[in-house]
Amino acid sequence: MSALILALIAGAVVGLALGALGGGGSVLAVPALIYLLGFTPAAATTAGLVIVTATSLTALYAHARAGHVRWKARAAFAAAGLLPAALAGAAAARLPQAALTLAFAAVAALAALRMLRPAGTVGAGRSAVRPGRAAGAGAGLGALTGLLGVGGGFLAVPALVTVLAFEMQAAVGTSLLVITANSLASLATRSGAAVSLDWAVIGPFIAAAVLGAWDGKRLAVKVSGPRLQRAFAVVLLAVAAFMLVDAAT
């Protein structure tokens, strides 16, 4: 199967997950780039950032039109992630390939386990926002985005709900703004690496992801959210296990 067809299929699956679940799909992009399209882990994380930026901007536009983005959100959260994202982006190119693979597998497993947790009363009874906690959560998300090329929506949304006391819809919309900013900051430190990417593969991947996201939104209306999350989590756990075995051998 040609690289173009594989890129279109992988992009459609990533977009479908993003559209249906509002996050998590980008965690599939990097493994797809490595194992289906032959990218090195370092190149895949850079390409992942490009894909995350493009798809997040598309989703951000839709959420902004619906009024779900708090443009004047707590500055401590949004600004705290920019420098860690840039520094982590620069460090990623110097890390051993196996270390990047192991780190990514761990994050994928964390995302899957979080999705398998039963819905509870996240944020119930929370107290006033603490700037220190907001800055710490924002910095951690920025470092994750910069190092591994993932948006981190599965971490950003709970952080905005529990730390900044956002309602869920505002958390989802505002997380896209934070993720986009962090991705752009990390890409700025990887500009040379981004230029050397195979854009004949990345371009179709992004296009399919954007189109798949719209189909994912329609799928979310027909299938219950918990069922979608469980199915996606099982796939993600399998991907994480495969990557761990591959890194260990």
N, C-alpha and C positions, 0 to 999 in steps of 0.2 A: 504494500500500500504506500502511495506517495506521501511525502512530508506534508504537502498541501492538504490532502484529504484528512490526514491525521490531525493537523492543526485545526481544521474546521470542526471535526468531531469533538476534539478535546475542548475547544473554545465553546462549543454549544453546550457541552455538559457543565462546564464551569459557569457559564451564564445562566443556565437553567437553575443551578443550585443557588446562585446569588439572587435570582429573581424570586424563587420560591421561598427561600429561607431568610433573605435579607442579610446574609453574611455567610462566611464559611467556604464559599465556592473558590475563593482565591487560594485556599489551602490545597486545592487539587491542581492548581495551575503549575506549580513548581515541579511536583512529581511527574506530571504529564510532559513537561518540557524536558526533563532529564531522561525518563525511561521510554517515552514514545518518540521524541524528536531529537534525541542525542545531544542535548545541551549539557555542558558541565554544570555542577552545582552552583558555581560562582556566576556563570552566564545565565543560568535559570533564575536565580534570585533577582538579577538585574532585569531580565525580561519580565519576571513576575511583578516587579514594581511598575513597569510600563503598563502591563495589563490591569493591575489594580488601579492605577491612576485613571486610565481611560474608562473602565467600567464604573468606578466610584463617581467620576464626574457625570456620567450619564445618569446614574441613579440619583445623584445629588440634585440634578436639575428637576427630576420628577418629584422628589420630596420637597424641594423648595417651592415648586408650584402649588403643592398641597399645603404649604405653610407649616411643614414639620421641621424646619431647620431654624435653630436659634443662632442667628448670626452674631449676636452679642453674648454668646455663651461665656461661661467663666474663663477668663483669659489664662488663669493658672493652668488649666488642663490643656487648652489648645496650644499655648506657647511652649509649655514645658517639653513637649515631644519633639520640637523642631531640631534642637541641637543634638539630642541623642540619636535621632534618625540620621542626621548627616554624619555623625561620628561612626555609628554602627555601619552605615553604608560604606564608608571608607575602609573600615576594618574587615568587612566581609571578604574583600578581594585578597586579603593577606592570610586568611584562615585556611587550614588544610581542608581539602574537599570532603574528607570523611567526617570532620567535625561539623561542617555545615549540614551534611546529610543527617547526622545524629541529632543535631539541634532541631532540624526541621521535623524529623520523625517524632520527637518528643512534643513539639508544639501541636502537630497533627493529632497525636493521641490525646493531648489535653483538650483540644477542641471537641473531639469525639466524645470523651467522657463527660464534658460539660453539657453537650447536647442530649446525652442519655439520662441526665439527671431529671427527675420529675419536676414539673413546674411547681414553684412554691410561691412564697410571699416575699420575693426579692425586693428589698428596699422598704418593706413594711416597717413602720415605726421608726424610720431613720430620723436622725437629728439634723441639726444645722450643718451646712457644708463646711468642711475644714480645708482651708487653702493648702495646707501641707499635704494632706492626703490626695487632693486633686492634682497637685503638681507631681507627686510621686507616681500616681496612676498614669498621668499623661506622659511622663518621661519613660516609664516602662513600655507603654504602647509604642512610643516613637522608636525606642531601641529595637523592639521586635520587628517593626515595619522595615527599618533600615537594614537590619542584619539578614533577615530571612525572606524579604520580598513579599510578605503577606500583609493584607490590610489590617487584620486583627479585629475585625468587626465582632467576632465572638467574645472578645475581651472588652472592646470599647463600649458596647451597648450596656453590659452589666455594670461597668465602671461609671458610666454617666447616670445610670439609674440609682446605684447605691451611694456613690460619692457626691454627685452633684444634684441628686433628688429630681432628676428629669422624669417625666412620664414617658412611657415606652415609645410612642410614636416620635416624640421629640428626640429621644435618645438615638433611635435608628437614623433619623435624618441628620442630626448633628454629628453623629459618629462618622458619617460619610465625609463631612467637611473636615474633620480632624484627620481622617485617614488620607484624604487627598493632599492635605498640607504636608503631612509626614512623608508621604511617598515622593512628592516633589522635592522636599528637602534632601532626601536620601539620593534621589536621582541626580541632584546637582553635584554630588560628590562622585558620581559614577558616570559622568557625561562621556568620558572616553570609552568606557565599557559599553555604554548604550549605543554609541555610534557603530561599534563593531558587531552588533547583533545581526542575526539573519532576519531582516525585515520582511523578506518574502514569506517567512513563516509567521512572524509575530503579527503582521498586518491582518492576514486572514483569521488568526487566532482571536484577535481583539474584535474584529467585525462579527465573528460567530458568537462571541461571548455577549456582545451588546444585544444582538438579536435574540439570543437564547434567554437573556434576562427578561425580555418582554413575555416570552412563552412561559417562563417560570412564574411570573406574576399571575397569569391565567391559571396555571396548574395549582397554585396556592389556594385559589378560590374553590377548586373542585375536590382537593384532598386535604384532610385535616393536617394542621401544622405539626402536632406531635408525631403523627405517622411519618411525615416527610423527614422530620428531624432524626427519628430513629433509623430510618433507612439510610440517610446520609451518614449518620454516625458510624454505622456498621461498615460502610464502604471506606470511611476515613480511617477506622481502626485497622482494616486490612491493608490499606496503603502504608500506614505508619509501621505495621509489623514487617511488611516487605522491605521498607527502607532500612529498618533496623538490622534485618538479616543481611541485606546487601552491604551495609556499612561495616558489619562485623566480619564479613568474609573477604 
